[in-house]
Structure formats: C-alpha cells, structure tokens
Amino acid sequence: MNFITVFDTIIKTGGASYNINTSELNPKTGFFVSLAGFEKATSIPTNLNRFQDIVQSYLTSEILSEIGESPNIYLGFWVHQDTLFLDLSELFEDRTNAIREGYNRHQKAIYDNKNKESIIL
C-alpha cells in the first residue's frame, strides 16, 4: 500500500478509496456500496506513521479475508469533523445494481465516483 499517497489524498480532499489488490486509488467510474459491519471510527492521524498504524490495525484477518483477491473491494477513508472513518466498499459499474445492493445492505447512501457525490437511498 502506498501510505504516503493515500494519506496525502485524505488530508487534501477529505477522503480516499484504495484497492489493496490492484493499487488503484479513487476510481473515476462506478458506484461504491459499503459492506455492512466493517466501519471503524478513529481520531484523524497527524502524521504518516500514525496513519500506517491505524490502517495496519484495521486490516485484521477478518477484513483481509473479506477483501480476498477481489478487484472490486476497496478500503474507504473519509474525514467528518474530527474523525477519520475507515470501511470496506464494493465497486459496482451499474447504478441500478449499486442502488439495489445499497438497499439490501441497509445503507443510507451509495457513492457515485464519476460525479463525486453521494446518492441518498
């Protein structure tokens, strides 16, 4: 994982999505739907070493098992007020399928990568 690039992106833009299998950062197309039960909240790290520690502690065997070798599962990071949130999200290319899966997973919203906006469900 390129911790420097991901950390810098989070600090500059307030969030990032990173695929540990493909090293893709912030895809430009598709829709993200969170996987229920994988969200973690923590204080915003003030330096790269702290960020690395947070990510490494998040990547438990359960998380890594969920990610597997899938090119469609991303680590999600976003900042809200004074909190850094981490989660796992699945990338869907089709909007209809993403919305359907968002409802199935009891999500409040999904994320449109092309338009960089949340779609409230």
VMD Tcl script that draws the C-alpha trace (Angstrom):
set ca {
  {0.00 0.00 0.00}
  {1.29 3.44 -0.87}
  {0.64 5.03 2.51}
  {2.10 8.41 1.53}
  {-0.19 8.90 -1.49}
  {-3.31 7.70 0.34}
  {-2.56 9.80 3.44}
  {-1.85 12.91 1.35}
  {-5.09 12.42 -0.60}
  {-7.13 12.09 2.59}
  {-5.58 15.22 4.08}
  {-6.05 17.25 0.87}
  {-9.53 16.08 -0.16}
  {-11.14 14.62 2.95}
  {-11.24 11.05 1.68}
  {-9.85 8.29 -0.48}
  {-10.64 4.80 -1.75}
  {-7.81 2.36 -2.24}
  {-7.76 -1.15 -3.66}
  {-5.03 -3.19 -1.96}
  {-5.15 -5.84 -4.70}
  {-4.77 -3.53 -7.71}
  {-3.27 -0.40 -6.04}
  {-5.97 1.71 -7.70}
  {-6.71 4.95 -5.89}
  {-10.03 6.76 -6.32}
  {-11.61 5.17 -9.40}
  {-13.23 7.64 -11.78}
  {-16.26 5.50 -12.65}
  {-18.72 3.22 -10.91}
  {-20.55 3.34 -7.63}
  {-19.38 2.37 -4.15}
  {-21.61 0.44 -1.77}
  {-20.30 -0.16 1.74}
  {-20.14 -3.63 3.21}
  {-22.10 -3.61 6.45}
  {-20.24 -4.16 9.69}
  {-16.76 -3.03 8.65}
  {-16.81 0.65 9.63}
  {-14.29 1.95 12.13}
  {-14.00 5.47 13.52}
  {-10.80 6.92 14.94}
  {-9.11 10.24 15.51}
  {-7.58 11.90 12.47}
  {-3.90 10.99 12.32}
  {-1.50 13.90 12.42}
  {1.36 12.11 10.70}
  {2.12 9.27 8.31}
  {3.36 6.87 10.99}
  {0.11 7.16 12.94}
  {-1.88 6.66 9.72}
  {0.09 3.47 8.97}
  {-0.61 2.19 12.49}
  {-4.34 2.87 12.10}
  {-4.56 1.08 8.74}
  {-2.50 -1.88 9.89}
  {-4.66 -2.35 12.98}
  {-7.80 -2.11 10.80}
  {-6.57 -4.82 8.44}
  {-7.43 -7.74 10.71}
  {-7.63 -11.27 9.36}
  {-11.42 -10.86 9.07}
  {-11.01 -7.73 6.93}
  {-8.31 -9.31 4.77}
  {-10.48 -12.40 4.34}
  {-13.37 -10.22 3.16}
  {-11.12 -8.42 0.69}
  {-9.52 -11.63 -0.57}
  {-8.21 -11.15 -4.08}
  {-11.23 -9.18 -5.25}
  {-10.51 -6.29 -7.58}
  {-13.87 -4.78 -6.55}
  {-13.34 -4.31 -2.80}
  {-11.76 -1.03 -1.68}
  {-10.59 0.40 1.60}
  {-12.54 3.58 2.14}
  {-11.33 6.54 4.16}
  {-13.20 9.76 4.84}
  {-13.00 12.60 7.30}
  {-16.00 14.06 9.07}
  {-15.38 16.82 11.60}
  {-12.56 15.48 13.81}
  {-12.96 11.79 12.93}
  {-11.39 9.51 10.33}
  {-13.69 6.71 9.19}
  {-12.48 3.50 7.57}
  {-14.66 0.94 5.84}
  {-14.84 -1.58 3.03}
  {-16.77 -0.74 -0.12}
  {-17.62 -2.74 -3.19}
  {-17.37 -1.12 -6.61}
  {-20.34 -1.59 -8.96}
  {-20.24 -0.36 -12.54}
  {-24.03 -0.34 -12.91}
  {-26.01 2.30 -11.00}
  {-29.17 0.18 -10.73}
  {-27.29 -2.79 -9.28}
  {-25.45 -0.50 -6.85}
  {-28.70 1.06 -5.63}
  {-30.32 -2.35 -5.25}
  {-27.34 -3.64 -3.27}
  {-27.29 -0.47 -1.16}
  {-30.90 -1.18 -0.13}
  {-30.07 -4.85 0.52}
  {-27.21 -3.78 2.79}
  {-29.40 -1.21 4.58}
  {-27.16 1.67 3.54}
  {-28.26 5.30 3.76}
  {-26.36 6.23 0.60}
  {-24.01 4.99 -2.09}
  {-21.23 6.97 -3.75}
  {-21.05 7.97 -7.43}
  {-17.36 8.12 -8.37}
  {-17.81 9.95 -11.68}
  {-19.86 12.80 -10.24}
  {-18.15 12.68 -6.83}
  {-21.40 12.73 -4.91}
  {-23.47 10.62 -2.59}
  {-26.76 9.18 -3.77}
  {-29.18 9.10 -0.85}
  {-31.27 5.93 -0.69}
}
mol new
graphics top color blue
foreach p $ca { graphics top sphere $p radius 0.5 }
foreach p [lrange $ca 0 end-1] q [lrange $ca 1 end] { graphics top cylinder $p $q radius 0.2 }
display resetview
